[in-house]
């Protein structure tokens, strides 16, 4: 190597000058392409993992919100049943049958029952390994200690045999003590149930008090938590992922592993901490969180971490989940990076190999071009700059020298290889984006299906409960009517004879007065003492009042029997006006004047209607729901006005009926506050209600719509504007479709 400093530069061989810059340029391109490919893959993995964990968290939160609401809904229904008189907690035999029926509707319950403030109570349980629900009775207690009698049951809930008896101290049970201490509905904790099978359950308590604030009873429902683990396994993306739920003390509630969150030792169920889980990934994740955070109570917001497990990077997201009744859990989602990196690493290796191959080819070509210093070299230099700028379609044409022609061909080949490499990389990225989109779409479809299934289950459960309540109401009304009917008929039938006998006696006294105008002094004093003239006049009036009273009672009894219609389960022709009048009799107390509002006037504009073929009892239920809503609307309007404003505008409900060729129309219209269009469009949707929590279920109009349209082939519609009242129109066919065929 010759060195010269005449111009201040080191002179190098031309071969070296041609080779070194070319090789450095290609090496830089190869390194940059490889680095960008790797970083883009890492970014895509992080974004996809975050999306999947967010989707999983969303699904888990939705499931927990709906599943864990069931016990408190059951307790609320039972409290409502007690308040309305449908459930008598002192009648242990009937009460335990009521709870047994609920256990058949809700298969995920472990136990459902109550205890009175005296320590007495009853309940029904689905114990592990048993074929049917049991019935437990403890009707006698001393200082909270009672003897529990546990019975097996048949398919109708009847006791078949005594399974066991044991002593039970109600006042020492956490579910009872914690609920009484809180004085409101709460979760009393997650409990382990012992036995050969064993399970864990969350206990929900609900206290009820009398009007004086004195404790009456405590309802308790145990909800099995195994369903949560089953759900976590269903939404698990692949076998390498892990989803688990823990309490703040580190104990497992549920997990997506096939391993249960508890162990059974000598028939005793022992809950496991997440750090003691038999699933290696769950155990490693819990230990990392414990080491990273120390105290799980510190986690108040969603947090995300990464750690290494078996030389594989793991993405971890921890999300707090709480509810209004005291549960405070952590949802942990773990996804291995390897699930996404396999294809990306393969693409990266392919890209690097192609770039290295291109580098080798370019270096060889550079060596062969080192002997040429003229224009072809300049052309090649310019072409390499254009390729570096992304113009891969640049071609070099060299003629006359075979070596340079070969070099030009090799250079052109290099450009095509780079073009193919970048095209392959773009194709791989597009395929990855397509895969991500398909996965997101599948998760969204599954989420929508689960939401629809849960909504349908809630509506079916609520509809069954509503049907049971109406059936119980019908039975109670029919029973009351029957019990009143016999003594009233006796009184009503004998008043006529009493009146005749009284008139005979009065006539006899008048004859005595006629033929003995001057009776003895003792008789005169007696007549004066009892004021015989007044007695004679008032006794006749009293008998007439008694006659009118018994007539009124007979009318009420007839209306009650007509409303219940327990003997008319099949369709038959009935008088629609009878059903409406019977319903008004039932609601008469709500129509009367109250201290804060005047009487609600009912205006009847009945047309001449033929007998209508229908389910009478169900149609009476529709009348009851619509009239109840009208009364609620009028009471709501009156609550928002002064007494003077209320008296200036009388509250009215107008009921009119008309008949057409094949249909009858019943209109029920009130002059209440009216309904907005936004509310009116949702009136017949299940669970939609504008009433406060605990005042309405949102099922009355939905069930009424189903009865009119599906059961009778009719129409139910509502017309209303704010400030102008509301009108409900019921259109019914006089005869069902089969009668016209």
GIQUI-V240006 format. One record per backbone hydrogen bond with DSSP energy under -1.0 kcal/mol. NH is the residue of the N-H (numbers start at 1). CO is the residue of the C=O. E is the energy in kcal/mol with one decimal. If there is no record, write none. Layout:
# GIQUI-V240006
((NH | CO | E) (NH | CO | E))
This chain:
# GIQUI-V240006
((17 | 13 | -2.2) (18 | 14 | -2.4) (19 | 15 | -1.9) (20 | 16 | -2.6) (23 | 19 | -2.8) (24 | 20 | -2.7) (25 | 21 | -2.4) (26 | 22 | -2.2) (27 | 23 | -2.7) (28 | 24 | -2.3) (29 | 25 | -2.2) (30 | 26 | -2.6) (31 | 27 | -2.7) (32 | 28 | -2.8) (33 | 29 | -2.8) (34 | 30 | -2.6) (35 | 31 | -2.8) (36 | 32 | -2.9) (37 | 33 | -2.3) (38 | 34 | -2.1) (39 | 35 | -2.6) (40 | 36 | -2.6) (41 | 37 | -1.9) (42 | 38 | -2.3) (43 | 39 | -2.5) (44 | 40 | -2.5) (45 | 41 | -2.2) (46 | 42 | -2.5) (47 | 43 | -2.4) (48 | 44 | -2.5) (49 | 45 | -2.9) (50 | 46 | -2.2) (51 | 47 | -2.2) (52 | 48 | -2.6) (53 | 49 | -2.5) (54 | 50 | -2.2) (55 | 51 | -2.5) (56 | 52 | -2.6) (57 | 53 | -2.7) (58 | 54 | -2.4) (59 | 55 | -2.4) (60 | 56 | -2.6) (61 | 57 | -2.7) (62 | 58 | -2.3) (63 | 59 | -2.3) (64 | 60 | -2.8) (65 | 61 | -2.6) (66 | 62 | -2.0) (67 | 63 | -3.2) (68 | 64 | -2.3) (70 | 67 | -1.1) (73 | 69 | -2.0) (74 | 70 | -2.4) (75 | 71 | -2.6) (76 | 72 | -2.2) (77 | 73 | -2.5) (78 | 74 | -2.5) (79 | 75 | -2.4) (80 | 76 | -2.5) (81 | 77 | -2.3) (82 | 78 | -1.9) (83 | 79 | -2.5) (84 | 80 | -2.2) (86 | 81 | -1.6) (87 | 81 | -1.7) (91 | 88 | -1.0) (92 | 90 | -1.3) (95 | 91 | -2.5) (96 | 92 | -2.5) (97 | 93 | -1.2) (98 | 94 | -1.7) (99 | 95 | -2.1) (100 | 96 | -2.0) (101 | 97 | -2.0) (102 | 98 | -1.5) (103 | 99 | -1.7) (104 | 100 | -1.1) (105 | 101 | -1.2) (106 | 102 | -2.2) (109 | 106 | -1.4) (110 | 222 | -3.3) (111 | 222 | -1.2) (112 | 124 | -2.2) (113 | 220 | -2.3) (114 | 122 | -2.6) (115 | 218 | -1.9) (116 | 120 | -3.7) (117 | 216 | -1.9) (119 | 116 | -1.9) (121 | 138 | -1.6) (122 | 114 | -1.5) (123 | 136 | -2.1) (124 | 112 | -2.4) (125 | 134 | -1.1) (126 | 110 | -2.3) (130 | 127 | -1.9) (134 | 125 | -2.8) (135 | 151 | -2.1) (136 | 123 | -3.2) (137 | 149 | -2.2) (138 | 121 | -2.3) (142 | 145 | -2.7) (145 | 142 | -1.9) (146 | 168 | -2.6) (148 | 166 | -3.4) (149 | 137 | -2.8) (150 | 164 | -2.8) (151 | 135 | -3.1) (152 | 161 | -2.6) (154 | 158 | -1.8) (157 | 154 | -1.6) (160 | 152 | -2.8) (163 | 150 | -3.2) (164 | 150 | -1.4) (166 | 148 | -1.5) (168 | 146 | -2.8) (170 | 144 | -2.5) (172 | 169 | -1.4) (173 | 170 | -1.6) (177 | 173 | -3.0) (178 | 174 | -2.6) (180 | 176 | -2.3) (181 | 177 | -2.4) (182 | 178 | -2.2) (183 | 179 | -2.3) (186 | 205 | -1.7) (187 | 325 | -2.2) (188 | 203 | -2.5) (191 | 201 | -3.2) (193 | 199 | -3.2) (195 | 267 | -1.6) (199 | 193 | -1.2) (201 | 191 | -2.5) (202 | 223 | -2.4) (203 | 189 | -2.6) (204 | 221 | -3.0) (205 | 186 | -2.8) (206 | 219 | -2.1) (208 | 217 | -2.4) (210 | 214 | -2.5) (213 | 210 | -2.1) (216 | 208 | -2.9) (217 | 208 | -1.3) (218 | 115 | -2.3) (219 | 206 | -3.1) (220 | 113 | -2.6) (221 | 204 | -2.3) (222 | 111 | -2.7) (223 | 202 | -2.9) (224 | 108 | -2.6) (225 | 200 | -1.9) (229 | 225 | -1.0) (230 | 226 | -2.1) (231 | 227 | -2.3) (232 | 228 | -2.4) (233 | 229 | -2.0) (234 | 230 | -1.6) (235 | 231 | -1.8) (241 | 238 | -1.2) (242 | 334 | -2.3) (244 | 332 | -2.3) (245 | 254 | -2.9) (246 | 330 | -2.2) (247 | 251 | -2.6) (250 | 247 | -2.0) (252 | 272 | -2.9) (253 | 245 | -3.3) (254 | 245 | -1.3) (256 | 243 | -2.2) (263 | 270 | -2.6) (265 | 268 | -2.7) (268 | 265 | -1.5) (270 | 263 | -3.4) (272 | 261 | -2.0) (274 | 250 | -2.8) (276 | 273 | -1.6) (277 | 274 | -1.3) (283 | 279 | -2.5) (284 | 280 | -2.7) (285 | 281 | -2.6) (286 | 282 | -2.5) (287 | 283 | -2.2) (288 | 284 | -2.1) (289 | 285 | -2.3) (290 | 286 | -2.4) (291 | 287 | -2.5) (292 | 288 | -3.0) (293 | 289 | -3.1) (294 | 290 | -1.6) (295 | 293 | -2.2) (298 | 295 | -1.7) (299 | 296 | -1.4) (303 | 318 | -2.6) (305 | 316 | -3.1) (307 | 314 | -1.5) (309 | 312 | -2.9) (314 | 307 | -3.1) (315 | 335 | -3.0) (316 | 305 | -3.1) (317 | 333 | -2.3) (318 | 303 | -3.2) (319 | 331 | -2.6) (321 | 329 | -3.0) (323 | 327 | -1.4) (326 | 323 | -1.3) (329 | 321 | -2.8) (330 | 246 | -2.7) (331 | 319 | -3.0) (332 | 244 | -3.0) (333 | 317 | -2.4) (334 | 242 | -3.2) (335 | 315 | -2.5) (337 | 313 | -3.3) (339 | 336 | -1.0) (340 | 337 | -1.8) (341 | 337 | -1.6) (342 | 338 | -1.0) (345 | 341 | -3.4) (346 | 342 | -1.8) (347 | 343 | -2.4) (348 | 344 | -2.5) (349 | 345 | -2.6) (350 | 346 | -2.2) (351 | 347 | -2.5) (352 | 348 | -2.6) (353 | 349 | -2.5) (354 | 350 | -2.4) (355 | 351 | -2.5) (356 | 352 | -2.8) (357 | 353 | -2.5) (358 | 354 | -2.5) (359 | 355 | -2.5) (360 | 356 | -2.6) (361 | 357 | -2.6) (362 | 358 | -2.8) (363 | 359 | -2.4) (364 | 360 | -2.2) (365 | 361 | -2.5) (366 | 362 | -2.5) (367 | 363 | -1.9) (368 | 364 | -1.9) (369 | 365 | -1.5) (372 | 369 | -1.7) (377 | 374 | -1.3) (378 | 374 | -1.3) (379 | 375 | -2.8) (380 | 376 | -2.4) (381 | 377 | -2.6) (382 | 378 | -2.8) (383 | 379 | -2.8) (384 | 380 | -2.5) (385 | 381 | -1.9) (386 | 382 | -2.2) (387 | 383 | -2.3) (388 | 384 | -2.3) (389 | 385 | -1.3) (390 | 387 | -1.9) (391 | 386 | -2.5) (392 | 390 | -1.4) (394 | 391 | -1.1) (405 | 401 | -2.5) (406 | 402 | -2.6) (407 | 403 | -2.5) (408 | 404 | -3.1) (409 | 405 | -2.7) (410 | 406 | -2.8) (411 | 407 | -2.7) (412 | 408 | -2.7) (413 | 409 | -2.5) (414 | 410 | -2.3) (415 | 411 | -2.0) (416 | 412 | -2.0) (417 | 413 | -2.4) (418 | 414 | -2.6) (419 | 415 | -2.3) (420 | 416 | -2.7) (421 | 417 | -2.8) (422 | 418 | -2.8) (423 | 419 | -2.4) (424 | 420 | -2.9) (425 | 421 | -2.4) (426 | 422 | -2.6) (427 | 423 | -2.6) (428 | 424 | -2.4) (429 | 425 | -2.3) (430 | 426 | -2.5) (431 | 427 | -2.4) (432 | 428 | -2.2) (433 | 429 | -2.4) (434 | 430 | -2.3) (435 | 431 | -2.4) (436 | 432 | -2.4) (437 | 433 | -2.3) (438 | 434 | -2.4) (439 | 435 | -2.3) (440 | 436 | -2.5) (441 | 437 | -2.3) (442 | 438 | -2.3) (443 | 439 | -2.2) (444 | 440 | -2.4) (445 | 441 | -2.5) (446 | 442 | -2.4) (447 | 443 | -2.3) (448 | 444 | -2.4) (449 | 445 | -2.3) (450 | 446 | -2.4) (451 | 447 | -2.5) (452 | 448 | -2.4) (453 | 449 | -2.4) (454 | 450 | -2.6) (455 | 451 | -2.5) (456 | 452 | -2.5) (457 | 453 | -2.4) (458 | 454 | -2.6) (459 | 455 | -2.3) (460 | 456 | -2.5) (461 | 457 | -2.8) (462 | 458 | -2.8) (463 | 459 | -2.7) (464 | 460 | -2.3) (465 | 461 | -2.3) (466 | 462 | -2.5) (467 | 463 | -2.4) (468 | 464 | -2.4) (469 | 465 | -2.3) (470 | 466 | -2.4) (471 | 467 | -2.5) (472 | 468 | -2.6) (473 | 469 | -2.4) (474 | 470 | -2.6) (475 | 471 | -2.4) (476 | 472 | -2.5) (477 | 473 | -2.8) (478 | 474 | -2.6) (479 | 475 | -2.5) (480 | 476 | -2.8) (481 | 477 | -2.6) (482 | 478 | -2.3) (483 | 479 | -2.6) (484 | 480 | -2.4) (485 | 481 | -2.0) (486 | 482 | -1.2) (488 | 484 | -2.0) (489 | 485 | -2.7) (490 | 486 | -1.9) (491 | 487 | -2.4) (492 | 488 | -3.6) (493 | 489 | -2.6) (494 | 490 | -1.3) (495 | 491 | -1.3) (498 | 494 | -2.3) (499 | 495 | -2.7) (500 | 496 | -2.1) (501 | 497 | -3.0) (502 | 498 | -2.6) (503 | 499 | -2.4) (504 | 500 | -2.4) (505 | 501 | -2.5) (506 | 502 | -2.8) (507 | 503 | -2.6) (508 | 504 | -2.4) (509 | 505 | -2.4) (510 | 506 | -2.2) (511 | 507 | -2.2) (512 | 508 | -2.2) (513 | 509 | -2.5) (514 | 510 | -1.9) (515 | 511 | -2.6) (516 | 512 | -2.3) (524 | 520 | -2.1) (525 | 521 | -2.5) (526 | 522 | -1.9) (527 | 523 | -2.7) (528 | 524 | -2.3) (529 | 525 | -2.4) (530 | 526 | -2.2) (532 | 527 | -1.8) (535 | 531 | -2.5) (536 | 532 | -2.6) (537 | 533 | -1.8) (538 | 534 | -3.3) (539 | 535 | -2.4) (541 | 537 | -1.4) (542 | 538 | -2.6) (543 | 539 | -2.2) (544 | 540 | -2.0) (545 | 541 | -2.4) (546 | 542 | -2.6) (547 | 543 | -2.1) (548 | 544 | -2.2) (549 | 545 | -2.6) (550 | 546 | -2.5) (551 | 547 | -1.9) (552 | 548 | -2.1) (553 | 549 | -2.3) (554 | 550 | -2.3) (555 | 551 | -2.0) (556 | 552 | -2.2) (557 | 553 | -2.7) (558 | 554 | -2.5) (559 | 555 | -2.2) (560 | 556 | -2.6) (561 | 557 | -2.5) (562 | 558 | -2.4) (563 | 559 | -2.3) (564 | 560 | -2.2) (565 | 561 | -1.9) (568 | 565 | -1.7) (572 | 614 | -2.0) (574 | 612 | -2.3) (579 | 575 | -1.4) (580 | 576 | -2.1) (581 | 577 | -2.7) (582 | 578 | -2.6) (583 | 579 | -2.0) (584 | 580 | -2.2) (585 | 581 | -1.9) (586 | 582 | -1.9) (587 | 583 | -2.0) (588 | 585 | -1.2) (591 | 587 | -1.3) (592 | 588 | -1.1) (594 | 597 | -2.5) (597 | 594 | -1.3) (600 | 591 | -2.6) (601 | 651 | -2.7) (603 | 653 | -2.8) (605 | 655 | -3.4) (612 | 574 | -2.5) (613 | 734 | -2.9) (614 | 572 | -2.1) (619 | 615 | -2.3) (620 | 616 | -2.4) (621 | 617 | -1.5) (622 | 618 | -1.5) (623 | 619 | -2.2) (624 | 620 | -2.6) (625 | 621 | -2.4) (626 | 622 | -2.4) (627 | 623 | -2.6) (628 | 624 | -2.4) (629 | 625 | -2.0) (630 | 626 | -2.1) (631 | 627 | -2.3) (632 | 628 | -2.5) (633 | 629 | -2.4) (634 | 630 | -2.1) (635 | 631 | -2.5) (636 | 632 | -2.4) (637 | 633 | -2.2) (638 | 634 | -2.3) (639 | 635 | -1.8) (641 | 638 | -1.5) (646 | 642 | -2.2) (647 | 643 | -2.4) (648 | 644 | -1.4) (653 | 601 | -2.6) (654 | 669 | -3.3) (655 | 603 | -3.2) (656 | 667 | -2.1) (657 | 605 | -1.7) (658 | 665 | -2.0) (660 | 663 | -3.4) (664 | 732 | -2.4) (665 | 658 | -2.7) (666 | 730 | -2.7) (667 | 656 | -3.1) (668 | 728 | -2.3) (669 | 654 | -2.6) (670 | 726 | -2.3) (671 | 652 | -1.2) (680 | 676 | -2.8) (681 | 677 | -2.1) (682 | 679 | -1.5) (683 | 680 | -1.1) (685 | 682 | -1.8) (687 | 698 | -1.3) (688 | 685 | -1.5) (695 | 692 | -2.1) (703 | 699 | -3.0) (704 | 700 | -2.0) (705 | 701 | -2.6) (706 | 702 | -1.8) (707 | 703 | -2.5) (708 | 704 | -2.4) (709 | 705 | -2.6) (710 | 706 | -1.9) (711 | 706 | -1.5) (714 | 708 | -2.9) (715 | 731 | -2.1) (717 | 729 | -2.0) (719 | 727 | -2.7) (723 | 673 | -3.9) (724 | 721 | -2.3) (727 | 719 | -2.3) (728 | 668 | -2.4) (729 | 717 | -2.4) (730 | 666 | -2.6) (731 | 715 | -2.7) (732 | 664 | -2.5) (734 | 662 | -3.0) (739 | 736 | -2.1) (740 | 737 | -1.3))
